[in-house]
Amino acid sequence: MAQRGPWRRRRRPASGGLVLVGVVASAVNPVDDKTREGAIGEGAPPPPMILGGELAGQVKGRT
């Protein structure tokens, strides 16, 4: 069956490693704000924590 549209089959990338992403848009989830305030309780990771992991962009490179 022929594929339609701009989609093509590609190799699955190897797992692990790091990627460099050119970020086009980012966001802070309301849960991030509550986590920072300590309102989440026992489920929150200990500080220092990384919040706001929502992003959209293009992969520029990987290691």
C-alpha positions in Angstrom: 0.0 0.0 0.0 1.4 3.4 -1.0 1.8 6.0 1.7 0.0 9.3 1.2 1.0 12.7 2.5 4.4 13.9 3.7 4.9 10.8 6.0 7.6 8.3 5.3 8.8 5.2 7.1 11.9 5.9 9.0 14.3 3.9 11.2 13.4 3.9 14.8 16.0 6.0 16.6 18.3 4.3 19.1 17.3 4.7 22.7 19.4 6.6 25.1 21.8 9.5 24.5 21.0 13.2 24.4 19.4 15.4 21.9 19.7 19.1 21.1 16.3 20.6 20.5 15.7 24.0 18.9 12.7 25.1 21.0 9.9 26.9 19.2 7.4 27.0 22.0 7.4 26.1 25.7 4.8 26.0 28.4 4.4 25.7 32.2 1.7 23.3 33.3 -0.5 24.3 36.2 0.8 21.2 38.0 4.3 22.7 37.8 3.1 25.8 39.6 1.5 23.7 42.4 4.6 21.6 42.7 6.8 24.6 43.1 4.5 25.9 45.8 4.6 22.6 47.6 0.9 21.9 47.2 1.5 18.4 45.7 2.8 16.9 48.9 4.6 13.6 49.0 4.4 13.0 45.2 6.6 16.0 44.4 10.3 15.4 43.6 12.8 16.9 46.0 14.4 20.3 45.1 16.2 21.1 43.0 13.6 20.0 40.4 13.1 20.7 36.8 9.7 22.1 36.0 8.1 23.1 32.7 9.2 20.2 30.5 6.5 20.8 27.9 8.1 22.1 24.7 7.8 21.9 20.9 10.7 22.2 18.5 13.0 20.5 16.1 15.8 18.1 16.8 19.0 19.8 15.8 21.4 17.0 16.8 22.1 14.1 19.1 24.9 12.3 20.8 
